[in-house]
């Protein structure tokens, strides 16, 4: 008998436990960690999606007020039925949620990569407990005098951070400017899809006290 294909997903719900990530939940419940973005979209989540750094494993309150819906221990996620969502097409880069998007819009290809690189640069290294090497130390330079040596250190940190992403084949160029309240960069990396330009700023990280040591999305 052929299984009926519904034009919508009738969700189940799954509780979030300490240490859970969207990738881990997708692997455990949907059988494929690459379907994490379906969980984010159906639940209306925004980066960092799951945060358990607050009291009792709850999301940090300031993180909620800044980014929107972020869940933690004690929350449940709606889970799409495995047979009601078509698998994403093969893509050497992957799929992600739109940078700064609040509506769950998906992006692919070079637009996806540019957003992923910016998120990596903007996340303090060590902020995500389950991915302690993800991110950069760029936030530590904000407020320092813009000396030649400091700018060179910033360019070096940007290059090292971009090379952390496994989709980076080569860092082609790195330009950086240290302003009063931000680090501004325009850099180019070589990827399996060709060159990708990363242009944006890194500002003081707002959610509150973070480790001085500042994950792959």
C-alpha positions in Angstrom: 0.0 0.0 0.0 1.4 3.4 -0.9 1.8 5.9 1.9 -0.3 9.0 1.6 1.7 12.2 1.2 0.2 15.1 3.1 0.8 18.7 1.9 1.7 19.7 5.4 3.5 18.3 8.4 1.6 17.1 11.5 4.2 17.7 14.2 5.1 15.6 17.2 6.9 17.2 20.1 10.3 16.4 21.6 11.7 17.7 24.9 15.1 19.5 25.0 17.7 18.0 27.3 21.0 19.4 28.6 23.6 19.4 25.8 21.1 19.0 23.0 21.7 20.8 19.7 19.4 21.0 16.6 21.8 18.7 14.8 21.8 16.1 17.5 18.0 16.2 17.8 17.6 15.9 14.0 20.0 12.9 13.9 18.2 11.2 16.9 14.6 11.8 15.8 14.6 12.4 12.1 17.6 10.1 11.3 19.6 12.8 9.6 21.5 15.7 11.3 21.3 17.7 8.0 17.6 18.2 8.6 18.3 20.5 11.6 17.1 23.5 9.6 13.6 21.9 9.4 13.4 21.9 13.2 14.5 25.6 13.2 11.9 26.6 10.6 8.9 24.7 11.9 9.5 26.1 15.4 10.3 29.6 14.4 13.8 29.5 16.0 16.5 32.1 15.4 20.3 31.8 16.1 21.6 30.3 18.4 18.4 28.2 18.4 19.1 26.4 21.6 20.8 28.0 24.6 21.2 26.3 28.0 23.6 28.7 29.6 21.0 30.2 32.0 19.8 29.0 35.4 18.4 25.5 35.2 19.4 25.1 31.6 17.1 27.9 30.4 18.2 30.4 27.8 19.9 33.6 28.9 17.2 36.2 29.3 19.2 38.9 27.4 19.7 36.5 24.5 15.9 36.0 24.2 15.3 39.7 24.2 17.9 40.3 21.5 17.4 37.4 19.1 13.8 36.4 19.5 12.8 32.8 20.0 15.5 30.7 21.5 14.7 27.5 23.5 16.3 25.6 26.4 15.9 22.8 28.8 12.2 22.2 29.6 11.0 23.4 26.3 9.7 21.1 23.6 10.1 21.3 19.8 7.6 20.4 17.2 9.0 17.6 15.1 7.8 17.1 11.4 6.8 13.6 10.5 9.8 12.0 8.7 7.7 11.2 5.6 6.1 14.6 5.1 9.2 16.6 4.4 11.1 16.1 1.1 14.8 15.7 1.6 16.9 18.8 0.6 18.7 18.6 -2.8 22.3 17.6 -2.8 24.4 20.6 -2.2 28.2 20.7 -1.5 27.8 23.7 0.7 24.6 23.0 2.6 21.6 25.1 3.6 21.1 27.6 6.4 18.7 30.2 7.8 19.1 33.7 6.4 21.5 35.9 8.3 19.5 38.4 10.4 16.3 36.8 9.2 13.3 36.3 11.6 10.9 34.4 9.3 12.8 31.2 8.8 13.9 31.9 5.3 16.4 29.5 3.9 19.5 30.4 1.8 21.8 28.3 -0.2 25.0 28.6 -2.1 27.2 31.6 -1.8 24.6 33.7 0.1 24.5 30.9 2.7 28.3 30.8 3.0 28.6 34.6 3.4 26.1 34.6 6.2 27.8 31.5 7.9 31.2 33.2 7.8 29.8 36.4 9.3 28.2 34.4 12.1 31.5 32.7 12.8 33.3 36.0 13.0 30.6 37.6 15.2 30.4 34.7 17.7 33.0 35.0 20.6 35.1 31.8 20.7 34.0 29.7 23.6 30.5 31.1 23.8 28.8 27.9 22.5 29.6 25.2 25.1 29.1 22.3 22.7 31.5 23.8 20.1 34.3 25.6 22.1 36.6 26.3 19.2 33.9 28.0 17.0 34.0 31.7 16.6 36.6 34.5 16.9 38.4 36.8 19.3 37.5 39.9 17.3 35.4 41.3 20.1 38.4 41.6 22.3 40.0 44.2 20.0 37.0 46.7 20.1 37.9 49.7 22.2 41.7 49.3 21.7 43.8 52.0 19.9 43.9 51.4 16.1 47.6 50.9 15.9 49.3 49.2 13.0 50.1 46.2 15.2 46.5 45.9 16.4 45.1 46.0 12.9 47.6 43.3 11.8 46.5 41.1 14.7 42.9 41.6 13.7 43.6 40.6 10.1 45.4 37.5 11.4 42.5 36.6 13.6 40.0 37.0 10.7 42.2 34.7 8.5 42.5 32.1 11.2 38.8 32.2 11.9 37.8 31.9 8.2 40.1 28.9 7.8 38.2 27.1 10.7 35.3 26.6 8.3 35.7 23.2 6.5 34.3 24.7 3.3 37.2 27.2 3.1 39.8 26.1 0.5 41.8 29.3 0.7 41.7 32.7 2.3 42.3 35.0 -0.7 42.3 38.4 1.0 41.6 40.0 4.3 40.9 43.7 4.8 40.1 45.1 8.3 39.4 48.4 9.9 39.2 49.0 13.7 36.6 51.6 14.5 35.5 53.0 17.8 32.7 50.4 18.4 33.3 47.8 15.7 35.7 45.8 13.6 34.8 46.1 9.9 36.0 43.6 7.4 35.8 42.9 3.7 37.5 39.5 3.0 37.4 36.9 0.2 37.7 33.2 0.5 37.9 30.4 -2.1 35.2 27.7 -1.7 33.9 24.7 -3.7 31.4 27.2 -5.2 34.0 29.7 -6.1 35.1 33.0 -4.4 32.8 34.3 -1.6 33.0 37.8 -0.3 32.4 38.5 3.4 31.6 42.1 4.2 30.3 43.3 7.5 31.1 44.4 11.0 31.7 42.8 14.4 30.4 44.7 17.4 30.4 44.1 21.1 28.6 40.9 22.0 25.5 41.8 23.9 24.1 38.8 25.8 26.2 39.3 28.9 29.4 37.9 30.6 31.2 35.5 28.3 34.4 33.4 28.6 37.5 35.3 27.4 38.3 32.4 25.1 36.1 32.9 22.5 31.7 26.4 16.7 30.4 24.8 12.1 27.0 25.9 11.1 
